[in-house]
Amino acid sequence: MRLTPGPAQDIDLDSVDLFDLDLYTAGDPHTVWDVMRAKAPLHHQVLPDGREFWSVTRYEDVCRVLGDHREFTSERGTVPTHLGTDDAAAGKLLTSTDPPRHTQVRRAIGAKLTARAVAPWEDRIRRTVVRFLEPAFDGGVFDLAERALLLPAMVTGPLLGIPERDWEELVQLTAMVTAPSDPHFKQGGEAATLAIAHHELITYVNEWVTRRRASGGDDDSLLDHLMTLRAGDAPLTDEEIALDGYSILLGANVTTPHTVSGTIQALIERPGQFAAAQADPALIPNLVEEGLRWTSAACNFMRYAVGDTEIGGGTIPARAAVVAWIGSANRDELQFPDPHTFDITRGGAKRHVAFGFGPHFCIGGPLARMTLRIFFEEVLQRFSAVELAGEPEHLRSYFIAGMTHLPVVARTRRTS
């Protein structure tokens, strides 16, 4: 998806197709969202197959949809690839469960992922990031976007208790879930790709749990922790463990790679910003926040209206699907002045909703922030510049905004 939009256009909102994959692969959705925020903050679309959904694009409306489970439930599905089919895992899968059950499970898992809990991992993550960057040290062409797909697995694999031999397979499977129409990941049609990936990921977690129980292991990994959790008065069932393990794998793998590549692309296009961060490392945490806002890798989430609900100057009917466009909210000019300017000194960048909002705010946010901070610290310390070495190739997905290829050359920084 193009992150720096072109000039304003006269958009016919009656003909806009927000599920048109070409819009995200080769088009310019930000120009569409700009018009929607101004003219149709609540937008209704009917797909050719009869499925329909409403869209909200303003920051405040996106926060309301994601933040109030009493008005907008997660228990029928939360990603637009499932539009039209209620989630069979509702009430069991963490992401498809509302409070209070969601809160009980999330609190128990989240205790392992707070900023304080992940802080001891900093040195290990730094070594992992240096290992990740090693192929760029010789000054050759380095496909950052392709390689970045593996970075979260390199970081979180040990935390989750997943052996290195399985990382590439799991990265492929999670990409199939979030971009089932992309030619790099699809196997047959979209529905077949989703079915294969769901089955393989849940089977993987089930078999992992079975082996762990048989061996009597008590490692302090996140998946081991999941096996000991209680929600209310009862332990999680094996089905819940498998589903929540599946959810954790997805959350760990699918967004950070695209934040990395999209932010690096922004810095390549704006060498002054690269130089400013290099001259003042204190800017790096804000660079991370601006990168998260700018890329908005998870560019939407879906909910269902519980009852007839007034929002955005209109009414969403009861039980209707509503898509909250995070990529648009993070460019809302009422929240972020000059929103289409990438500015690492931006005040208030941290107000972005790239990690979501409300009860389902990304549980791995602290770990992702630390990983991104370390990544840019190492890049800025080791390289004097990063240059584009070929054309970027964008992910074919209306759910995840990212790239499959970003060829770059990194110039090693000379030290005196």
C-alpha positions as CSV (number, residue, x, y, z in Angstrom):
1,M,0.0,0.0,0.0
2,R,1.3,3.4,-0.9
3,L,2.2,5.2,2.3
4,T,2.9,8.6,0.8
5,P,-0.3,9.5,-1.0
6,G,-0.5,11.3,-4.3
7,P,-2.4,14.5,-5.0
8,A,-6.0,14.9,-3.8
9,Q,-8.5,13.3,-6.2
10,D,-12.2,13.7,-7.0
11,I,-13.4,10.3,-5.6
12,D,-16.8,8.9,-6.4
13,L,-17.6,7.3,-3.0
14,D,-20.6,5.4,-4.5
15,S,-18.2,3.4,-6.7
16,V,-15.4,2.9,-4.1
17,D,-14.6,-0.7,-3.4
18,L,-12.7,-0.9,-0.1
19,F,-12.1,-4.6,-0.7
20,D,-10.5,-4.1,-4.1
21,L,-7.1,-5.7,-3.6
22,D,-5.6,-3.7,-6.4
23,L,-6.3,-0.5,-4.4
24,Y,-3.8,-1.8,-1.8
25,T,-1.3,-3.5,-4.1
26,A,-0.9,-0.7,-6.7
27,G,-3.4,2.0,-5.7
28,D,-3.7,4.9,-3.2
29,P,-6.2,4.2,-0.4
30,H,-5.1,7.2,1.6
31,T,-6.6,9.6,-1.0
32,V,-9.9,7.6,-0.7
33,W,-9.9,7.7,3.1
34,D,-9.2,11.4,3.0
35,V,-12.4,12.0,1.1
36,M,-14.4,9.5,3.2
37,R,-13.3,11.3,6.4
38,A,-14.5,14.6,5.0
39,K,-17.6,13.5,3.1
40,A,-18.8,10.1,4.3
41,P,-17.4,9.3,7.8
42,L,-19.9,6.4,7.8
43,H,-19.8,4.6,4.5
44,H,-21.9,1.6,3.4
45,Q,-20.7,-0.9,0.8
46,V,-22.4,-4.0,-0.7
47,L,-20.1,-6.5,-2.3
48,P,-21.0,-8.3,-5.5
49,D,-21.8,-11.5,-3.6
50,G,-24.3,-9.7,-1.4
51,R,-22.2,-9.3,1.7
52,E,-22.3,-5.8,3.2
53,F,-20.4,-3.7,5.7
54,W,-20.2,-0.2,7.1
55,S,-16.9,1.7,7.4
56,V,-15.7,4.3,9.9
57,T,-12.6,6.4,9.0
58,R,-12.3,9.2,11.6
59,Y,-10.1,8.7,14.6
60,E,-12.8,9.3,17.2
61,D,-15.2,6.9,15.5
62,V,-12.5,4.2,15.1
63,C,-11.7,4.4,18.8
64,R,-15.4,4.1,19.7
65,V,-15.9,1.1,17.6
66,L,-12.8,-0.7,18.9
67,G,-13.2,0.5,22.5
68,D,-16.9,-0.2,23.4
69,H,-17.7,-3.9,23.3
70,R,-21.2,-3.1,24.6
71,E,-22.0,-1.3,21.3
72,F,-19.7,-3.3,19.0
73,T,-19.0,-6.9,19.7
74,S,-15.9,-9.0,18.8
75,E,-17.8,-12.2,19.2
76,R,-18.8,-12.7,15.6
77,G,-15.4,-12.0,14.0
78,T,-12.8,-9.3,14.0
79,V,-11.0,-9.4,10.6
80,P,-12.7,-8.6,7.3
81,T,-11.4,-11.8,5.6
82,H,-14.1,-13.5,7.7
83,L,-16.9,-11.1,6.6
84,G,-20.2,-13.0,6.1
85,T,-19.3,-16.0,8.3
86,D,-19.6,-15.7,12.1
87,D,-16.4,-16.8,13.8
88,A,-16.8,-20.4,15.1
89,A,-14.2,-19.7,17.8
90,A,-16.2,-16.8,19.3
91,G,-15.9,-16.9,23.1
92,K,-12.9,-19.2,22.9
93,L,-10.3,-17.4,20.7
94,L,-9.1,-14.4,22.7
95,T,-9.4,-11.9,19.8
96,S,-13.1,-13.0,19.3
97,T,-14.1,-12.7,22.9
98,D,-15.6,-9.8,24.7
99,P,-15.1,-8.8,28.4
100,P,-15.4,-10.1,31.0
101,R,-14.1,-13.4,29.7
102,H,-11.6,-11.6,27.4
103,T,-10.3,-9.6,30.4
104,Q,-9.7,-12.7,32.5
105,V,-7.7,-14.5,29.8
106,R,-5.9,-11.3,28.6
107,R,-4.8,-10.3,32.1
108,A,-3.2,-13.7,32.7
109,I,-1.4,-13.7,29.4
110,G,-0.5,-10.1,29.5
111,A,1.4,-10.4,32.8
112,K,4.2,-12.0,30.8
113,L,4.2,-9.2,28.2
114,T,4.3,-6.0,30.2
115,A,7.1,-3.5,29.6
116,R,8.6,-4.6,32.9
117,A,8.3,-8.3,32.1
118,V,10.0,-8.0,28.6
119,A,12.8,-5.6,29.8
120,P,15.2,-8.4,30.6
121,W,15.0,-9.6,27.0
122,E,16.7,-6.4,25.7
123,D,20.2,-7.7,25.4
124,R,19.0,-10.9,23.7
125,I,16.8,-9.0,21.3
126,R,19.7,-6.7,20.4
127,R,21.9,-9.7,19.6
128,T,19.0,-11.1,17.4
129,V,18.7,-7.7,15.6
130,V,22.4,-7.7,14.9
131,R,22.2,-11.2,13.5
132,F,19.2,-10.2,11.4
133,L,21.2,-7.2,9.9
134,E,24.4,-9.2,9.2
135,P,23.6,-9.9,5.5
136,A,23.6,-6.1,4.9
137,F,27.0,-5.5,6.4
138,D,28.9,-6.3,3.1
139,G,27.1,-3.5,1.2
140,G,25.2,-5.8,-1.1
141,V,21.6,-5.7,-2.0
142,F,19.4,-6.7,0.9
143,D,15.7,-7.4,0.5
144,L,14.6,-5.9,3.8
145,A,10.8,-6.6,3.4
146,E,11.4,-10.3,2.5
147,R,13.8,-10.9,5.3
148,A,11.8,-8.8,7.8
149,L,9.1,-11.4,7.7
150,L,11.3,-13.6,9.8
151,L,12.4,-11.0,12.3
152,P,9.5,-11.4,14.8
153,A,10.0,-15.1,14.8
154,M,13.7,-14.6,15.6
155,V,12.7,-12.4,18.5
156,T,9.6,-14.2,19.9
157,G,10.4,-17.8,19.0
158,P,12.5,-18.3,22.2
159,L,9.9,-16.3,24.2
160,L,7.1,-18.6,23.0
161,G,9.1,-21.8,23.3
162,I,9.2,-22.5,19.5
163,P,12.3,-24.1,18.1
164,E,14.2,-22.3,15.3
165,R,13.5,-25.2,12.8
166,D,9.8,-24.2,12.8
167,W,10.1,-20.5,12.4
168,E,10.0,-20.2,8.6
169,E,7.0,-22.6,8.3
170,L,5.0,-20.6,10.9
171,V,5.9,-17.3,9.3
172,Q,4.6,-18.7,6.0
173,L,1.4,-19.9,7.6
174,T,0.6,-16.7,9.5
175,A,1.2,-14.7,6.3
176,M,-1.3,-17.0,4.5
177,V,-3.9,-16.1,7.2
178,T,-3.5,-12.3,6.8
179,A,-2.8,-12.1,3.0
180,P,-4.5,-15.2,1.5
181,S,-4.7,-13.6,-2.0
182,D,-1.0,-12.6,-2.2
183,P,0.8,-14.7,-4.8
184,H,3.7,-15.2,-2.4
185,F,1.5,-17.0,0.1
186,K,-1.7,-18.3,-1.5
187,Q,-2.3,-22.0,-2.1
188,G,-5.2,-22.3,-4.5
189,G,-7.9,-19.8,-3.8
190,E,-8.3,-17.5,-0.9
191,A,-10.7,-19.8,1.0
192,A,-8.4,-22.8,0.6
193,T,-5.4,-20.8,1.7
194,L,-7.2,-19.6,4.9
195,A,-8.5,-23.1,5.6
196,I,-5.0,-24.7,5.2
197,A,-3.3,-22.0,7.3
198,H,-5.9,-22.2,10.1
199,H,-5.7,-26.0,10.2
200,E,-1.9,-26.1,10.2
201,L,-1.4,-23.5,12.9
202,I,-4.0,-24.9,15.3
203,T,-2.6,-28.4,14.7
204,Y,0.9,-27.1,15.4
205,V,-0.1,-25.7,18.8
206,N,-2.1,-28.8,19.7
207,E,0.9,-31.0,18.9
208,W,3.2,-28.7,20.8
209,V,1.0,-28.9,23.9
210,T,0.7,-32.7,23.6
211,R,4.5,-33.1,23.4
212,R,5.0,-30.7,26.3
213,R,2.6,-32.6,28.5
214,A,4.1,-35.9,27.6
215,S,7.6,-34.7,28.4
216,G,6.5,-33.1,31.7
217,G,8.3,-29.9,30.6
218,D,7.9,-26.8,32.7
219,D,9.8,-24.3,30.7
220,D,9.0,-20.7,31.4
221,S,7.8,-19.9,27.8
222,L,4.6,-18.1,26.9
223,L,3.0,-21.2,25.5
224,D,3.9,-23.1,28.7
225,H,2.3,-20.3,30.6
226,L,-0.9,-20.6,28.5
227,M,-1.2,-24.2,29.6
228,T,-1.4,-23.2,33.2
229,L,-3.9,-20.3,32.9
230,R,-7.3,-20.2,34.6
231,A,-10.2,-18.0,33.4
232,G,-12.6,-17.5,36.2
233,D,-12.8,-20.7,38.1
234,A,-11.6,-23.1,35.4
235,P,-8.4,-23.8,33.5
236,L,-8.4,-23.2,29.8
237,T,-9.5,-26.2,27.7
238,D,-7.2,-27.7,25.2
239,E,-9.3,-26.1,22.4
240,E,-8.9,-22.7,24.0
241,I,-5.1,-23.2,24.5
242,A,-4.8,-24.1,20.8
243,L,-6.9,-21.2,19.6
244,D,-5.1,-18.6,21.9
245,G,-1.7,-20.0,20.9
246,Y,-2.8,-19.6,17.3
247,S,-3.8,-16.0,18.0
248,I,-0.5,-15.2,19.8
249,L,1.5,-16.6,16.8
250,L,-0.5,-14.4,14.4
251,G,0.0,-11.3,16.6
252,A,3.7,-11.9,17.0
253,N,4.4,-12.4,13.3
254,V,2.2,-10.3,11.0
255,T,2.7,-6.5,11.7
256,T,6.2,-5.7,13.0
257,P,7.9,-6.7,9.7
258,H,5.8,-4.2,7.7
259,T,6.4,-1.5,10.3
260,V,10.1,-2.1,9.9
261,S,10.1,-2.0,6.0
262,G,7.6,0.9,5.8
263,T,9.5,3.0,8.2
264,I,12.8,2.3,6.5
265,Q,11.2,3.3,3.2
266,A,10.1,6.6,4.7
267,L,13.6,7.3,6.0
268,I,15.1,6.4,2.6
269,E,12.7,8.9,0.9
270,R,13.6,11.5,3.6
271,P,17.3,11.4,4.3
272,G,17.1,14.5,6.5
273,Q,15.0,12.5,8.9
274,F,17.5,9.7,8.9
275,A,20.3,12.2,9.6
276,A,18.3,13.8,12.4
277,A,17.7,10.5,14.2
278,Q,21.3,9.6,13.8
279,A,22.5,12.9,15.2
280,D,20.1,12.6,18.2
281,P,19.4,9.1,19.3
282,A,16.9,10.5,21.8
283,L,14.6,10.9,18.8
284,I,14.5,7.1,18.2
285,P,11.5,6.3,20.5
286,N,9.5,9.0,18.7
287,L,10.7,7.6,15.4
288,V,9.2,4.3,16.4
289,E,5.9,5.9,17.2
290,E,5.8,7.9,14.0
291,G,6.7,4.7,12.1
292,L,3.8,2.9,13.7
293,R,1.4,5.7,12.9
294,W,2.8,6.0,9.3
295,T,2.7,2.4,8.4
296,S,-0.5,1.3,10.3
297,A,0.4,-2.3,9.4
298,A,-2.9,-3.7,10.7
299,C,-4.9,-1.2,8.6
300,N,-8.3,-2.2,9.9
301,F,-10.3,-4.4,12.4
302,M,-13.9,-5.4,12.2
303,R,-16.7,-5.5,14.7
304,Y,-20.5,-6.1,14.7
305,A,-23.0,-3.6,15.9
306,V,-25.0,-5.0,18.9
307,G,-28.0,-2.7,18.2
308,D,-28.9,0.1,15.9
309,T,-26.0,2.5,16.6
310,E,-25.6,6.2,15.6
311,I,-22.1,7.1,14.6
312,G,-20.4,9.2,12.0
313,G,-23.6,11.1,11.1
314,G,-25.6,7.9,10.3
315,T,-26.9,4.7,11.8
316,I,-25.4,1.2,11.6
317,P,-28.2,-1.4,11.8
318,A,-28.1,-4.0,14.5
319,R,-25.9,-7.0,13.8
320,A,-24.3,-5.3,10.8
321,A,-20.5,-5.5,10.2
322,V,-18.5,-2.4,10.7
323,V,-14.8,-2.0,9.6
324,A,-12.7,0.5,11.6
325,W,-10.0,1.8,9.3
326,I,-6.9,2.2,11.4
327,G,-4.9,3.4,8.5
328,S,-7.3,6.3,8.0
329,A,-7.6,7.1,11.7
330,N,-3.8,7.5,12.0
331,R,-4.0,10.1,9.2
332,D,-6.9,12.0,10.6
333,E,-6.0,15.7,10.3
334,L,-8.0,16.6,13.4
335,Q,-5.6,14.4,15.5
336,F,-2.4,14.6,13.5
337,P,-1.7,18.0,11.8
338,D,-0.2,17.6,8.4
339,P,-0.9,13.9,8.7
340,H,0.7,12.8,5.4
341,T,4.1,14.2,6.5
342,F,6.5,11.7,8.1
343,D,8.0,13.6,11.0
344,I,10.1,12.0,13.7
345,T,9.7,15.1,15.8
346,R,5.9,15.0,15.7
347,G,4.3,15.8,19.0
348,G,1.6,13.4,20.0
349,A,2.6,10.6,17.6
350,K,2.0,8.1,20.4
351,R,-1.7,8.8,20.2
352,H,-1.8,6.5,17.1
353,V,-4.0,3.4,17.1
354,A,-1.7,1.1,15.3
355,F,-1.9,-1.3,18.2
356,G,-5.7,-1.0,18.2
357,F,-7.7,0.6,21.0
358,G,-9.6,-0.5,24.1
359,P,-9.9,-4.0,25.4
360,H,-8.2,-5.6,22.4
361,F,-5.2,-3.2,22.4
362,C,-2.3,-5.3,21.1
363,I,-1.1,-7.5,24.0
364,G,2.4,-7.6,22.5
365,G,2.7,-3.8,22.2
366,P,5.5,-3.4,24.8
367,L,7.6,-6.1,23.1
368,A,7.0,-4.7,19.6
369,R,8.0,-1.2,20.8
370,M,11.2,-2.5,22.3
371,T,12.1,-4.6,19.3
372,L,11.5,-1.6,16.9
373,R,13.5,0.7,19.1
374,I,16.5,-1.7,19.2
375,F,16.2,-2.2,15.5
376,F,16.5,1.5,14.7
377,E,19.2,2.0,17.2
378,E,21.3,-0.6,15.5
379,V,20.5,0.6,12.0
380,L,21.4,4.2,12.9
381,Q,24.5,3.2,14.7
382,R,25.9,0.9,12.0
383,F,24.9,2.5,8.7
384,S,25.5,6.0,7.4
385,A,22.7,5.6,4.9
386,V,20.2,3.2,3.5
387,E,19.3,3.4,-0.2
388,L,16.7,1.9,-2.4
389,A,18.1,-0.7,-4.8
390,G,14.9,-1.7,-6.7
391,E,11.2,-1.2,-6.8
392,P,9.1,-2.0,-3.7
393,E,6.4,-4.7,-4.1
394,H,3.3,-4.2,-2.0
395,L,1.4,-6.9,-0.2
396,R,-1.9,-8.0,-1.8
397,S,-4.1,-7.6,1.2
398,Y,-6.8,-5.2,2.4
399,F,-6.1,-6.2,6.1
400,I,-2.3,-5.9,6.4
401,A,-0.6,-2.9,4.8
402,G,3.0,-3.9,3.9
403,M,5.5,-5.0,1.4
404,T,6.8,-8.3,0.2
405,H,9.9,-6.8,-1.4
406,L,12.0,-3.8,-0.5
407,P,15.5,-4.1,-2.0
408,V,18.0,-1.8,-0.3
409,V,21.7,-1.2,0.1
410,A,23.0,-0.2,3.5
411,R,26.2,1.9,3.7
412,T,28.3,0.9,6.6
413,R,29.1,3.8,8.9
414,R,32.7,4.6,9.3
415,T,34.0,4.9,12.9
416,S,37.0,7.1,13.8
